[in-house]
Amino acid sequence: FTNKSTQAPNGFKWEFTGPATLTSTKENPALSFEQPGVYSAKLTVTNTAGSDTKTVQNYITVNAPQVQAGFTASATSIMEGASVTFTDQSANNPTQWNWTFEGGTPSVSTQKNPVVTFAKAGSYGVTLKVSNDNSTDEILKAGYIQVAMPAPVASFTAGNTNIQAGASVQFTSTSNNTTSYA
């Protein structure tokens, strides 16, 4: 702020009132407004002949910082059927969360820190959109969750294991996590 007073003042009292009150006795102060809102400015100057005051209502508007979306996951490489806890790490106080989970259950959530299960192998993206009364921001992490199929477990049964020479035996695979048989 720059003092443009006349008549050679030698005393200065600045006062800025709004969500917080800031003051200074410097002739040309530099002040940092930390709280969002509208502030009025008042300057009182003095010299040996007296004093004078000028007030300007609603002079400074301080906007709240914009939200910035961010998140982490408890794991990014998992096996089919595992669950992941997502943790919001957004900046500047969001009040609403809108998550989208490719391949996840649930596929959407408005919780701050949701838990999501991924049933099928694949590479899945996660989107978080956050907002508050002042702003909105969105982040997409493509291919963020890698879901792998568990290793196969070979197992089988046979219809009859005590047979005469030349007879056939019916075998049935009871293997788990298989996609083909060699």
Sequence and secondary structure as in RCSB ss.txt:
>XXXX:A:sequence
FTNKSTQAPNGFKWEFTGPATLTSTKENPALSFEQPGVYSAKLTVTNTAGSDTKTVQNYITVNAPQVQAGFTASA
TSIMEGASVTFTDQSANNPTQWNWTFEGGTPSVSTQKNPVVTFAKAGSYGVTLKVSNDNSTDEILKAGYIQVAMP
APVASFTAGNTNIQAGASVQFTSTSNNTTSYA
>XXXX:A:secstr
      S   EEEEEEESSSEEEE SSS      S EEEEEEEEEEETTEEEEEEEEEEEEE     B  EEES 
SEEETTEEEEEEE  BS   EEEEEETTEESSEE SSS EEEE SSEEEEEEEEEE SS EEEEEEEEEEEEE  
  B  EEES SS  TT    EEE  BS S   
